[in-house]
């Protein structure tokens, strides 16, 4: 199981965020996030939003550190990338 995380460089809601992704499947990603105790509401289209204070937890749990560009490349390569315009609104 390989899950990747980019640096917490994304601002939002008064804090900085990372993206946690899988290059294999959403099932793998959900299982990893569940193991970290990350709530499912943190999942957005193709990744989990992880607050900066949880970044070290993700790395300790086995997430591989990579750049934001690398994370997007891995999602595309796995066919798991979902852009906002591709996901129907509820």
PDB file of N, CA, C and O in Angstrom:
ATOM      1  N   UNK A   1       0.859  -1.181   0.000  1.00  0.00           N
ATOM      2  CA  UNK A   1       0.000   0.000   0.000  1.00  0.00           C
ATOM      3  C   UNK A   1       0.898   1.234   0.000  1.00  0.00           C
ATOM      4  O   UNK A   1       1.721   1.411   0.898  1.00  0.00           O
ATOM      5  N   UNK A   2       0.734   2.093  -1.019  1.00  0.00           N
ATOM      6  CA  UNK A   2       1.467   3.349  -1.042  1.00  0.00           C
ATOM      7  C   UNK A   2       0.487   4.498  -1.179  1.00  0.00           C
ATOM      8  O   UNK A   2      -0.300   4.570  -2.122  1.00  0.00           O
ATOM      9  N   UNK A   3       0.559   5.376  -0.224  1.00  0.00           N
ATOM     10  CA  UNK A   3      -0.248   6.589  -0.210  1.00  0.00           C
ATOM     11  C   UNK A   3       0.733   7.743  -0.159  1.00  0.00           C
ATOM     12  O   UNK A   3       1.785   7.642   0.472  1.00  0.00           O
ATOM     13  N   UNK A   4       0.394   8.835  -0.818  1.00  0.00           N
ATOM     14  CA  UNK A   4       1.295   9.980  -0.941  1.00  0.00           C
ATOM     15  C   UNK A   4       0.668  11.222  -0.318  1.00  0.00           C
ATOM     16  O   UNK A   4      -0.554  11.357  -0.260  1.00  0.00           O
ATOM     17  N   UNK A   5       1.535  12.131   0.150  1.00  0.00           N
ATOM     18  CA  UNK A   5       1.066  13.387   0.721  1.00  0.00           C
ATOM     19  C   UNK A   5       1.966  14.515   0.237  1.00  0.00           C
ATOM     20  O   UNK A   5       3.188  14.379   0.195  1.00  0.00           O
ATOM     21  N   UNK A   6       1.340  15.635  -0.130  1.00  0.00           N
ATOM     22  CA  UNK A   6       2.126  16.798  -0.526  1.00  0.00           C
ATOM     23  C   UNK A   6       2.298  17.727   0.683  1.00  0.00           C
ATOM     24  O   UNK A   6       1.607  17.562   1.689  1.00  0.00           O
ATOM     25  N   UNK A   7       3.207  18.696   0.591  1.00  0.00           N
ATOM     26  CA  UNK A   7       3.444  19.605   1.722  1.00  0.00           C
ATOM     27  C   UNK A   7       2.189  20.426   2.042  1.00  0.00           C
ATOM     28  O   UNK A   7       1.364  20.667   1.161  1.00  0.00           O
ATOM     29  N   UNK A   8       2.049  20.847   3.284  1.00  0.00           N
ATOM     30  CA  UNK A   8       0.888  21.668   3.663  1.00  0.00           C
ATOM     31  C   UNK A   8       1.036  23.106   3.167  1.00  0.00           C
ATOM     32  O   UNK A   8       1.303  24.026   3.940  1.00  0.00           O
ATOM     33  N   UNK A   9       0.855  23.271   1.867  1.00  0.00           N
ATOM     34  CA  UNK A   9       1.030  24.573   1.208  1.00  0.00           C
ATOM     35  C   UNK A   9      -0.283  25.206   0.772  1.00  0.00           C
ATOM     36  O   UNK A   9      -0.268  26.269   0.151  1.00  0.00           O
ATOM     37  N   UNK A  10      -1.412  24.588   1.078  1.00  0.00           N
ATOM     38  CA  UNK A  10      -2.700  25.040   0.564  1.00  0.00           C
ATOM     39  C   UNK A  10      -3.504  25.715   1.674  1.00  0.00           C
ATOM     40  O   UNK A  10      -3.905  25.051   2.630  1.00  0.00           O
ATOM     41  N   UNK A  11      -3.747  27.033   1.562  1.00  0.00           N
ATOM     42  CA  UNK A  11      -4.489  27.746   2.610  1.00  0.00           C
ATOM     43  C   UNK A  11      -5.996  27.515   2.505  1.00  0.00           C
ATOM     44  O   UNK A  11      -6.543  27.337   1.416  1.00  0.00           O
ATOM     45  N   UNK A  12      -6.646  27.523   3.659  1.00  0.00           N
ATOM     46  CA  UNK A  12      -8.098  27.418   3.693  1.00  0.00           C
ATOM     47  C   UNK A  12      -8.591  27.362   5.123  1.00  0.00           C
ATOM     48  O   UNK A  12      -8.027  26.653   5.957  1.00  0.00           O
ATOM     49  N   UNK A  13      -9.632  28.104   5.402  1.00  0.00           N
ATOM     50  CA  UNK A  13     -10.266  28.083   6.716  1.00  0.00           C
ATOM     51  C   UNK A  13      -9.283  28.400   7.851  1.00  0.00           C
ATOM     52  O   UNK A  13      -9.361  27.824   8.936  1.00  0.00           O
ATOM     53  N   UNK A  14      -8.361  29.326   7.577  1.00  0.00           N
ATOM     54  CA  UNK A  14      -7.434  29.775   8.604  1.00  0.00           C
ATOM     55  C   UNK A  14      -6.288  28.831   8.924  1.00  0.00           C
ATOM     56  O   UNK A  14      -5.612  28.999   9.938  1.00  0.00           O
ATOM     57  N   UNK A  15      -6.062  27.836   8.068  1.00  0.00           N
ATOM     58  CA  UNK A  15      -4.932  26.939   8.276  1.00  0.00           C
ATOM     59  C   UNK A  15      -4.368  26.487   6.942  1.00  0.00           C
ATOM     60  O   UNK A  15      -4.874  26.852   5.880  1.00  0.00           O
ATOM     61  N   UNK A  16      -3.321  25.695   7.011  1.00  0.00           N
ATOM     62  CA  UNK A  16      -2.683  25.175   5.803  1.00  0.00           C
ATOM     63  C   UNK A  16      -2.996  23.680   5.698  1.00  0.00           C
ATOM     64  O   UNK A  16      -3.143  22.983   6.702  1.00  0.00           O
ATOM     65  N   UNK A  17      -3.093  23.204   4.432  1.00  0.00           N
ATOM     66  CA  UNK A  17      -3.556  21.844   4.169  1.00  0.00           C
ATOM     67  C   UNK A  17      -2.631  21.100   3.215  1.00  0.00           C
ATOM     68  O   UNK A  17      -1.960  21.703   2.378  1.00  0.00           O
ATOM     69  N   UNK A  18      -2.611  19.795   3.357  1.00  0.00           N
ATOM     70  CA  UNK A  18      -1.951  18.876   2.434  1.00  0.00           C
ATOM     71  C   UNK A  18      -3.018  18.039   1.755  1.00  0.00           C
ATOM     72  O   UNK A  18      -4.176  18.016   2.170  1.00  0.00           O
ATOM     73  N   UNK A  19      -2.600  17.346   0.693  1.00  0.00           N
ATOM     74  CA  UNK A  19      -3.489  16.418  -0.013  1.00  0.00           C
ATOM     75  C   UNK A  19      -2.926  15.013   0.125  1.00  0.00           C
ATOM     76  O   UNK A  19      -1.750  14.775  -0.154  1.00  0.00           O
ATOM     77  N   UNK A  20      -3.764  14.090   0.552  1.00  0.00           N
ATOM     78  CA  UNK A  20      -3.402  12.694   0.710  1.00  0.00           C
ATOM     79  C   UNK A  20      -4.055  11.918  -0.423  1.00  0.00           C
ATOM     80  O   UNK A  20      -5.273  11.976  -0.593  1.00  0.00           O
ATOM     81  N   UNK A  21      -3.250  11.186  -1.206  1.00  0.00           N
ATOM     82  CA  UNK A  21      -3.768  10.476  -2.381  1.00  0.00           C
ATOM     83  C   UNK A  21      -3.210   9.061  -2.459  1.00  0.00           C
ATOM     84  O   UNK A  21      -2.211   8.732  -1.819  1.00  0.00           O
ATOM     85  N   UNK A  22      -3.870   8.240  -3.249  1.00  0.00           N
ATOM     86  CA  UNK A  22      -3.389   6.904  -3.585  1.00  0.00           C
ATOM     87  C   UNK A  22      -3.122   6.862  -5.079  1.00  0.00           C
ATOM     88  O   UNK A  22      -3.784   7.547  -5.858  1.00  0.00           O
ATOM     89  N   UNK A  23      -2.150   6.056  -5.470  1.00  0.00           N
ATOM     90  CA  UNK A  23      -1.914   5.857  -6.902  1.00  0.00           C
ATOM     91  C   UNK A  23      -2.449   4.494  -7.344  1.00  0.00           C
ATOM     92  O   UNK A  23      -2.123   4.011  -8.429  1.00  0.00           O
ATOM     93  N   UNK A  24      -3.288   3.868  -6.476  1.00  0.00           N
ATOM     94  CA  UNK A  24      -3.840   2.553  -6.792  1.00  0.00           C
ATOM     95  C   UNK A  24      -5.365   2.589  -6.834  1.00  0.00           C
ATOM     96  O   UNK A  24      -5.975   2.216  -7.836  1.00  0.00           O
ATOM     97  N   UNK A  25      -5.983   3.047  -5.723  1.00  0.00           N
ATOM     98  CA  UNK A  25      -7.442   3.019  -5.669  1.00  0.00           C
ATOM     99  C   UNK A  25      -7.953   3.916  -4.551  1.00  0.00           C
ATOM    100  O   UNK A  25      -7.224   4.269  -3.624  1.00  0.00           O
ATOM    101  N   UNK A  26      -9.219   4.270  -4.664  1.00  0.00           N
ATOM    102  CA  UNK A  26      -9.866   5.016  -3.583  1.00  0.00           C
ATOM    103  C   UNK A  26     -10.026   4.125  -2.357  1.00  0.00           C
ATOM    104  O   UNK A  26      -9.966   4.616  -1.229  1.00  0.00           O
ATOM    105  N   UNK A  27     -10.228   2.822  -2.558  1.00  0.00           N
ATOM    106  CA  UNK A  27     -10.356   1.904  -1.428  1.00  0.00           C
ATOM    107  C   UNK A  27      -9.079   1.921  -0.584  1.00  0.00           C
ATOM    108  O   UNK A  27      -9.144   1.949   0.645  1.00  0.00           O
ATOM    109  N   UNK A  28      -7.934   1.904  -1.239  1.00  0.00           N
ATOM    110  CA  UNK A  28      -6.658   1.979  -0.524  1.00  0.00           C
ATOM    111  C   UNK A  28      -6.551   3.299   0.242  1.00  0.00           C
ATOM    112  O   UNK A  28      -6.126   3.321   1.397  1.00  0.00           O
ATOM    113  N   UNK A  29      -6.932   4.375  -0.395  1.00  0.00           N
ATOM    114  CA  UNK A  29      -6.870   5.697   0.232  1.00  0.00           C
ATOM    115  C   UNK A  29      -7.797   5.766   1.446  1.00  0.00           C
ATOM    116  O   UNK A  29      -7.396   6.247   2.506  1.00  0.00           O
ATOM    117  N   UNK A  30      -9.028   5.291   1.296  1.00  0.00           N
ATOM    118  CA  UNK A  30      -9.976   5.309   2.410  1.00  0.00           C
ATOM    119  C   UNK A  30      -9.472   4.454   3.579  1.00  0.00           C
ATOM    120  O   UNK A  30      -9.612   4.838   4.740  1.00  0.00           O
ATOM    121  N   UNK A  31      -8.890   3.301   3.266  1.00  0.00           N
ATOM    122  CA  UNK A  31      -8.379   2.417   4.319  1.00  0.00           C
ATOM    123  C   UNK A  31      -7.248   3.109   5.091  1.00  0.00           C
ATOM    124  O   UNK A  31      -7.189   3.024   6.317  1.00  0.00           O
ATOM    125  N   UNK A  32      -6.370   3.777   4.384  1.00  0.00           N
ATOM    126  CA  UNK A  32      -5.268   4.487   5.032  1.00  0.00           C
ATOM    127  C   UNK A  32      -5.809   5.605   5.913  1.00  0.00           C
ATOM    128  O   UNK A  32      -5.404   5.745   7.067  1.00  0.00           O
ATOM    129  N   UNK A  33      -6.718   6.395   5.370  1.00  0.00           N
ATOM    130  CA  UNK A  33      -7.298   7.504   6.130  1.00  0.00           C
ATOM    131  C   UNK A  33      -8.058   6.982   7.351  1.00  0.00           C
ATOM    132  O   UNK A  33      -7.966   7.566   8.431  1.00  0.00           O
ATOM    133  N   UNK A  34      -8.797   5.901   7.191  1.00  0.00           N
ATOM    134  CA  UNK A  34      -9.500   5.298   8.320  1.00  0.00           C
ATOM    135  C   UNK A  34      -8.513   4.898   9.411  1.00  0.00           C
ATOM    136  O   UNK A  34      -8.773   5.105  10.596  1.00  0.00           O
ATOM    137  N   UNK A  35      -7.385   4.326   9.012  1.00  0.00           N
ATOM    138  CA  UNK A  35      -6.365   3.919   9.965  1.00  0.00           C
ATOM    139  C   UNK A  35      -5.768   5.086  10.736  1.00  0.00           C
ATOM    140  O   UNK A  35      -5.305   4.927  11.865  1.00  0.00           O
ATOM    141  N   UNK A  36      -5.785   6.261  10.115  1.00  0.00           N
ATOM    142  CA  UNK A  36      -5.298   7.475  10.784  1.00  0.00           C
ATOM    143  C   UNK A  36      -6.386   8.152  11.606  1.00  0.00           C
ATOM    144  O   UNK A  36      -6.116   9.088  12.357  1.00  0.00           O
ATOM    145  N   UNK A  37      -7.620   7.673  11.459  1.00  0.00           N
ATOM    146  CA  UNK A  37      -8.726   8.316  12.162  1.00  0.00           C
ATOM    147  C   UNK A  37      -9.231   9.573  11.476  1.00  0.00           C
ATOM    148  O   UNK A  37      -9.859  10.421  12.110  1.00  0.00           O
ATOM    149  N   UNK A  38      -8.959   9.696  10.179  1.00  0.00           N
ATOM    150  CA  UNK A  38      -9.418  10.854   9.402  1.00  0.00           C
ATOM    151  C   UNK A  38     -10.879  10.619   9.018  1.00  0.00           C
ATOM    152  O   UNK A  38     -11.232   9.559   8.502  1.00  0.00           O
ATOM    153  N   UNK A  39     -11.707  11.606   9.273  1.00  0.00           N
ATOM    154  CA  UNK A  39     -13.127  11.466   8.959  1.00  0.00           C
ATOM    155  C   UNK A  39     -13.362  11.509   7.454  1.00  0.00           C
ATOM    156  O   UNK A  39     -12.642  12.190   6.724  1.00  0.00           O
ATOM    157  N   UNK A  40     -14.359  10.787   7.002  1.00  0.00           N
ATOM    158  CA  UNK A  40     -14.666  10.692   5.573  1.00  0.00           C
ATOM    159  C   UNK A  40     -15.032  12.049   4.981  1.00  0.00           C
ATOM    160  O   UNK A  40     -14.860  12.256   3.780  1.00  0.00           O
ATOM    161  N   UNK A  41     -15.528  12.969   5.787  1.00  0.00           N
ATOM    162  CA  UNK A  41     -15.888  14.295   5.257  1.00  0.00           C
ATOM    163  C   UNK A  41     -14.671  15.070   4.763  1.00  0.00           C
ATOM    164  O   UNK A  41     -14.822  16.074   4.068  1.00  0.00           O
ATOM    165  N   UNK A  42     -13.453  14.615   5.117  1.00  0.00           N
ATOM    166  CA  UNK A  42     -12.230  15.257   4.640  1.00  0.00           C
ATOM    167  C   UNK A  42     -11.884  14.820   3.211  1.00  0.00           C
ATOM    168  O   UNK A  42     -10.951  15.350   2.608  1.00  0.00           O
ATOM    169  N   UNK A  43     -12.639  13.849   2.668  1.00  0.00           N
ATOM    170  CA  UNK A  43     -12.406  13.371   1.302  1.00  0.00           C
ATOM    171  C   UNK A  43     -13.076  14.321   0.328  1.00  0.00           C
ATOM    172  O   UNK A  43     -14.256  14.643   0.462  1.00  0.00           O
ATOM    173  N   UNK A  44     -12.304  14.765  -0.656  1.00  0.00           N
ATOM    174  CA  UNK A  44     -12.830  15.677  -1.669  1.00  0.00           C
ATOM    175  C   UNK A  44     -12.456  15.177  -3.063  1.00  0.00           C
ATOM    176  O   UNK A  44     -11.312  15.319  -3.495  1.00  0.00           O
ATOM    177  N   UNK A  45     -13.402  14.606  -3.745  1.00  0.00           N
ATOM    178  CA  UNK A  45     -13.281  14.116  -5.123  1.00  0.00           C
ATOM    179  C   UNK A  45     -12.267  12.994  -5.306  1.00  0.00           C
ATOM    180  O   UNK A  45     -12.647  11.884  -5.677  1.00  0.00           O
ATOM    181  N   UNK A  46     -10.975  13.259  -5.052  1.00  0.00           N
ATOM    182  CA  UNK A  46      -9.934  12.263  -5.315  1.00  0.00           C
ATOM    183  C   UNK A  46      -8.819  12.276  -4.271  1.00  0.00           C
ATOM    184  O   UNK A  46      -7.792  11.618  -4.440  1.00  0.00           O
ATOM    185  N   UNK A  47      -9.027  13.028  -3.197  1.00  0.00           N
ATOM    186  CA  UNK A  47      -7.992  13.153  -2.168  1.00  0.00           C
ATOM    187  C   UNK A  47      -8.611  13.486  -0.812  1.00  0.00           C
ATOM    188  O   UNK A  47      -9.774  13.878  -0.718  1.00  0.00           O
ATOM    189  N   UNK A  48      -7.819  13.322   0.213  1.00  0.00           N
ATOM    190  CA  UNK A  48      -8.206  13.796   1.541  1.00  0.00           C
ATOM    191  C   UNK A  48      -7.455  15.090   1.812  1.00  0.00           C
ATOM    192  O   UNK A  48      -6.268  15.206   1.507  1.00  0.00           O
ATOM    193  N   UNK A  49      -8.149  16.055   2.384  1.00  0.00           N
ATOM    194  CA  UNK A  49      -7.512  17.274   2.863  1.00  0.00           C
ATOM    195  C   UNK A  49      -7.031  17.008   4.285  1.00  0.00           C
ATOM    196  O   UNK A  49      -7.820  16.657   5.163  1.00  0.00           O
ATOM    197  N   UNK A  50      -5.731  17.179   4.501  1.00  0.00           N
ATOM    198  CA  UNK A  50      -5.111  16.905   5.792  1.00  0.00           C
ATOM    199  C   UNK A  50      -4.537  18.211   6.345  1.00  0.00           C
ATOM    200  O   UNK A  50      -3.703  18.836   5.690  1.00  0.00           O
ATOM    201  N   UNK A  51      -4.971  18.638   7.545  1.00  0.00           N
ATOM    202  CA  UNK A  51      -4.430  19.875   8.107  1.00  0.00           C
ATOM    203  C   UNK A  51      -2.946  19.715   8.449  1.00  0.00           C
ATOM    204  O   UNK A  51      -2.476  18.612   8.729  1.00  0.00           O
ATOM    205  N   UNK A  52      -2.225  20.824   8.420  1.00  0.00           N
ATOM    206  CA  UNK A  52      -0.777  20.788   8.601  1.00  0.00           C
ATOM    207  C   UNK A  52      -0.346  20.094   9.890  1.00  0.00           C
ATOM    208  O   UNK A  52       0.701  19.447   9.918  1.00  0.00           O
ATOM    209  N   UNK A  53      -1.129  20.217  10.946  1.00  0.00           N
ATOM    210  CA  UNK A  53      -0.714  19.588  12.204  1.00  0.00           C
ATOM    211  C   UNK A  53      -0.813  18.055  12.147  1.00  0.00           C
ATOM    212  O   UNK A  53      -0.246  17.374  13.001  1.00  0.00           O
ATOM    213  N   UNK A  54      -1.526  17.504  11.153  1.00  0.00           N
ATOM    214  CA  UNK A  54      -1.627  16.049  10.985  1.00  0.00           C
ATOM    215  C   UNK A  54      -0.639  15.505   9.949  1.00  0.00           C
ATOM    216  O   UNK A  54      -0.532  14.291   9.774  1.00  0.00           O
ATOM    217  N   UNK A  55       0.079  16.393   9.266  1.00  0.00           N
ATOM    218  CA  UNK A  55       1.061  15.972   8.259  1.00  0.00           C
ATOM    219  C   UNK A  55       2.062  14.964   8.841  1.00  0.00           C
ATOM    220  O   UNK A  55       2.266  13.905   8.249  1.00  0.00           O
ATOM    221  N   UNK A  56       2.691  15.268   9.988  1.00  0.00           N
ATOM    222  CA  UNK A  56       3.637  14.287  10.546  1.00  0.00           C
ATOM    223  C   UNK A  56       2.986  12.944  10.872  1.00  0.00           C
ATOM    224  O   UNK A  56       3.630  11.901  10.756  1.00  0.00           O
ATOM    225  N   UNK A  57       1.727  12.959  11.275  1.00  0.00           N
ATOM    226  CA  UNK A  57       1.003  11.713  11.563  1.00  0.00           C
ATOM    227  C   UNK A  57       0.891  10.859  10.304  1.00  0.00           C
ATOM    228  O   UNK A  57       1.080   9.644  10.346  1.00  0.00           O
ATOM    229  N   UNK A  58       0.580  11.510   9.186  1.00  0.00           N
ATOM    230  CA  UNK A  58       0.439  10.783   7.920  1.00  0.00           C
ATOM    231  C   UNK A  58       1.764  10.160   7.493  1.00  0.00           C
ATOM    232  O   UNK A  58       1.801   9.025   7.018  1.00  0.00           O
ATOM    233  N   UNK A  59       2.839  10.904   7.662  1.00  0.00           N
ATOM    234  CA  UNK A  59       4.156  10.392   7.286  1.00  0.00           C
ATOM    235  C   UNK A  59       4.545   9.227   8.206  1.00  0.00           C
ATOM    236  O   UNK A  59       5.062   8.214   7.735  1.00  0.00           O
ATOM    237  N   UNK A  60       4.300   9.366   9.502  1.00  0.00           N
ATOM    238  CA  UNK A  60       4.588   8.267  10.436  1.00  0.00           C
ATOM    239  C   UNK A  60       3.763   7.022  10.108  1.00  0.00           C
ATOM    240  O   UNK A  60       4.219   5.897  10.310  1.00  0.00           O
ATOM    241  N   UNK A  61       2.546   7.232   9.601  1.00  0.00           N
ATOM    242  CA  UNK A  61       1.665   6.105   9.251  1.00  0.00           C
ATOM    243  C   UNK A  61       2.082   5.444   7.937  1.00  0.00           C
ATOM    244  O   UNK A  61       1.567   4.383   7.583  1.00  0.00           O
ATOM    245  N   UNK A  62       3.025   6.079   7.207  1.00  0.00           N
ATOM    246  CA  UNK A  62       3.531   5.460   5.984  1.00  0.00           C
ATOM    247  C   UNK A  62       3.309   6.226   4.705  1.00  0.00           C
ATOM    248  O   UNK A  62       3.700   5.752   3.638  1.00  0.00           O
ATOM    249  N   UNK A  63       2.690   7.403   4.770  1.00  0.00           N
ATOM    250  CA  UNK A  63       2.504   8.197   3.555  1.00  0.00           C
ATOM    251  C   UNK A  63       3.865   8.663   3.040  1.00  0.00           C
ATOM    252  O   UNK A  63       4.729   9.067   3.818  1.00  0.00           O
ATOM    253  N   UNK A  64       4.039   8.601   1.746  1.00  0.00           N
ATOM    254  CA  UNK A  64       5.279   9.026   1.100  1.00  0.00           C
ATOM    255  C   UNK A  64       5.156  10.500   0.761  1.00  0.00           C
ATOM    256  O   UNK A  64       4.175  10.926   0.150  1.00  0.00           O
ATOM    257  N   UNK A  65       6.158  11.279   1.161  1.00  0.00           N
ATOM    258  CA  UNK A  65       6.151  12.712   0.890  1.00  0.00           C
ATOM    259  C   UNK A  65       6.501  12.970  -0.575  1.00  0.00           C
ATOM    260  O   UNK A  65       7.413  12.356  -1.129  1.00  0.00           O
ATOM    261  N   UNK A  66       5.762  13.885  -1.183  1.00  0.00           N
ATOM    262  CA  UNK A  66       6.024  14.265  -2.567  1.00  0.00           C
ATOM    263  C   UNK A  66       5.530  15.670  -2.813  1.00  0.00           C
ATOM    264  O   UNK A  66       4.789  16.230  -2.005  1.00  0.00           O
ATOM    265  N   UNK A  67       5.935  16.229  -3.914  1.00  0.00           N
ATOM    266  CA  UNK A  67       5.500  17.582  -4.268  1.00  0.00           C
ATOM    267  C   UNK A  67       4.043  17.557  -4.723  1.00  0.00           C
ATOM    268  O   UNK A  67       3.502  16.505  -5.065  1.00  0.00           O
ATOM    269  N   UNK A  68       3.429  18.717  -4.723  1.00  0.00           N
ATOM    270  CA  UNK A  68       2.048  18.818  -5.208  1.00  0.00           C
ATOM    271  C   UNK A  68       1.962  18.381  -6.667  1.00  0.00           C
ATOM    272  O   UNK A  68       1.004  17.720  -7.068  1.00  0.00           O
ATOM    273  N   UNK A  69       2.939  18.743  -7.435  1.00  0.00           N
ATOM    274  CA  UNK A  69       2.972  18.350  -8.859  1.00  0.00           C
ATOM    275  C   UNK A  69       3.043  16.831  -8.994  1.00  0.00           C
ATOM    276  O   UNK A  69       2.371  16.240  -9.840  1.00  0.00           O
ATOM    277  N   UNK A  70       3.865  16.208  -8.152  1.00  0.00           N
ATOM    278  CA  UNK A  70       3.991  14.752  -8.203  1.00  0.00           C
ATOM    279  C   UNK A  70       2.687  14.064  -7.813  1.00  0.00           C
ATOM    280  O   UNK A  70       2.304  13.066  -8.423  1.00  0.00           O
ATOM    281  N   UNK A  71       2.005  14.591  -6.801  1.00  0.00           N
ATOM    282  CA  UNK A  71       0.736  14.014  -6.357  1.00  0.00           C
ATOM    283  C   UNK A  71      -0.293  14.046  -7.488  1.00  0.00           C
ATOM    284  O   UNK A  71      -1.001  13.064  -7.711  1.00  0.00           O
ATOM    285  N   UNK A  72      -0.376  15.158  -8.193  1.00  0.00           N
ATOM    286  CA  UNK A  72      -1.320  15.265  -9.319  1.00  0.00           C
ATOM    287  C   UNK A  72      -0.916  14.305 -10.436  1.00  0.00           C
ATOM    288  O   UNK A  72      -1.773  13.664 -11.044  1.00  0.00           O
ATOM    289  N   UNK A  73       0.375  14.205 -10.704  1.00  0.00           N
ATOM    290  CA  UNK A  73       0.857  13.289 -11.743  1.00  0.00           C
ATOM    291  C   UNK A  73       0.483  11.849 -11.400  1.00  0.00           C
ATOM    292  O   UNK A  73       0.060  11.092 -12.273  1.00  0.00           O
ATOM    293  N   UNK A  74       0.638  11.472 -10.133  1.00  0.00           N
ATOM    294  CA  UNK A  74       0.287  10.115  -9.707  1.00  0.00           C
ATOM    295  C   UNK A  74      -1.212   9.847  -9.867  1.00  0.00           C
ATOM    296  O   UNK A  74      -1.613   8.771 -10.311  1.00  0.00           O
ATOM    297  N   UNK A  75      -2.030  10.831  -9.501  1.00  0.00           N
ATOM    298  CA  UNK A  75      -3.486  10.677  -9.675  1.00  0.00           C
ATOM    299  C   UNK A  75      -3.847  10.480 -11.142  1.00  0.00           C
ATOM    300  O   UNK A  75      -4.642   9.604 -11.481  1.00  0.00           O
ATOM    301  N   UNK A  76      -3.259  11.297 -12.005  1.00  0.00           N
ATOM    302  CA  UNK A  76      -3.535  11.156 -13.445  1.00  0.00           C
ATOM    303  C   UNK A  76      -3.074   9.795 -13.952  1.00  0.00           C
ATOM    304  O   UNK A  76      -3.801   9.126 -14.687  1.00  0.00           O
ATOM    305  N   UNK A  77      -1.867   9.382 -13.562  1.00  0.00           N
ATOM    306  CA  UNK A  77      -1.314   8.112 -14.017  1.00  0.00           C
ATOM    307  C   UNK A  77      -2.159   6.921 -13.600  1.00  0.00           C
ATOM    308  O   UNK A  77      -2.234   5.923 -14.316  1.00  0.00           O
ATOM    309  N   UNK A  78      -2.794   7.028 -12.445  1.00  0.00           N
ATOM    310  CA  UNK A  78      -3.639   5.942 -11.941  1.00  0.00           C
ATOM    311  C   UNK A  78      -5.070   6.026 -12.463  1.00  0.00           C
ATOM    312  O   UNK A  78      -5.877   5.129 -12.216  1.00  0.00           O
ATOM    313  N   UNK A  79      -5.386   7.105 -13.187  1.00  0.00           N
ATOM    314  CA  UNK A  79      -6.753   7.288 -13.673  1.00  0.00           C
ATOM    315  C   UNK A  79      -7.722   7.674 -12.569  1.00  0.00           C
ATOM    316  O   UNK A  79      -8.930   7.484 -12.708  1.00  0.00           O
ATOM    317  N   UNK A  80      -7.200   8.216 -11.466  1.00  0.00           N
ATOM    318  CA  UNK A  80      -8.034   8.553 -10.316  1.00  0.00           C
ATOM    319  C   UNK A  80      -8.310  10.050 -10.187  1.00  0.00           C
ATOM    320  O   UNK A  80      -9.025  10.458  -9.272  1.00  0.00           O
ATOM    321  N   UNK A  81      -7.769  10.866 -11.066  1.00  0.00           N
ATOM    322  CA  UNK A  81      -7.950  12.311 -10.953  1.00  0.00           C
ATOM    323  C   UNK A  81      -9.383  12.683 -11.289  1.00  0.00           C
ATOM    324  O   UNK A  81      -9.900  12.293 -12.335  1.00  0.00           O
ATOM    325  N   UNK A  82     -10.023  13.433 -10.408  1.00  0.00           N
ATOM    326  CA  UNK A  82     -11.381  13.940 -10.631  1.00  0.00           C
ATOM    327  C   UNK A  82     -11.355  15.453 -10.425  1.00  0.00           C
ATOM    328  O   UNK A  82     -11.135  15.932  -9.313  1.00  0.00           O
ATOM    329  N   UNK A  83     -11.575  16.174 -11.472  1.00  0.00           N
ATOM    330  CA  UNK A  83     -11.628  17.633 -11.366  1.00  0.00           C
ATOM    331  C   UNK A  83     -13.014  18.064 -10.928  1.00  0.00           C
ATOM    332  O   UNK A  83     -13.978  17.314 -11.078  1.00  0.00           O
ATOM    333  N   UNK A  84     -13.118  19.264 -10.389  1.00  0.00           N
ATOM    334  CA  UNK A  84     -14.412  19.771  -9.924  1.00  0.00           C
ATOM    335  C   UNK A  84     -15.464  19.686 -11.016  1.00  0.00           C
ATOM    336  O   UNK A  84     -16.603  19.293 -10.761  1.00  0.00           O
ATOM    337  N   UNK A  85     -15.088  20.051 -12.215  1.00  0.00           N
ATOM    338  CA  UNK A  85     -16.077  20.076 -13.306  1.00  0.00           C
ATOM    339  C   UNK A  85     -16.519  18.674 -13.713  1.00  0.00           C
ATOM    340  O   UNK A  85     -17.544  18.515 -14.376  1.00  0.00           O
ATOM    341  N   UNK A  86     -15.748  17.651 -13.318  1.00  0.00           N
ATOM    342  CA  UNK A  86     -16.085  16.265 -13.692  1.00  0.00           C
ATOM    343  C   UNK A  86     -17.001  15.570 -12.701  1.00  0.00           C
ATOM    344  O   UNK A  86     -17.549  14.509 -13.000  1.00  0.00           O
ATOM    345  N   UNK A  87     -17.173  16.160 -11.520  1.00  0.00           N
ATOM    346  CA  UNK A  87     -17.960  15.528 -10.472  1.00  0.00           C
ATOM    347  C   UNK A  87     -19.308  16.222 -10.367  1.00  0.00           C
ATOM    348  O   UNK A  87     -19.359  17.429 -10.128  1.00  0.00           O
ATOM    349  N   UNK A  88     -20.402  15.488 -10.540  1.00  0.00           N
ATOM    350  CA  UNK A  88     -21.726  16.099 -10.461  1.00  0.00           C
ATOM    351  C   UNK A  88     -21.990  16.639  -9.058  1.00  0.00           C
ATOM    352  O   UNK A  88     -21.578  16.041  -8.064  1.00  0.00           O
ATOM    353  N   UNK A  89     -22.669  17.754  -8.989  1.00  0.00           N
ATOM    354  CA  UNK A  89     -23.031  18.349  -7.707  1.00  0.00           C
ATOM    355  C   UNK A  89     -24.240  17.626  -7.145  1.00  0.00           C
ATOM    356  O   UNK A  89     -25.143  17.237  -7.887  1.00  0.00           O
ATOM    357  N   UNK A  90     -24.255  17.445  -5.817  1.00  0.00           N
ATOM    358  CA  UNK A  90     -25.405  16.744  -5.203  1.00  0.00           C
ATOM    359  C   UNK A  90     -26.676  17.546  -5.286  1.00  0.00           C
ATOM    360  O   UNK A  90     -27.722  17.096  -4.817  1.00  0.00           O
TER     361      UNK A  90
END
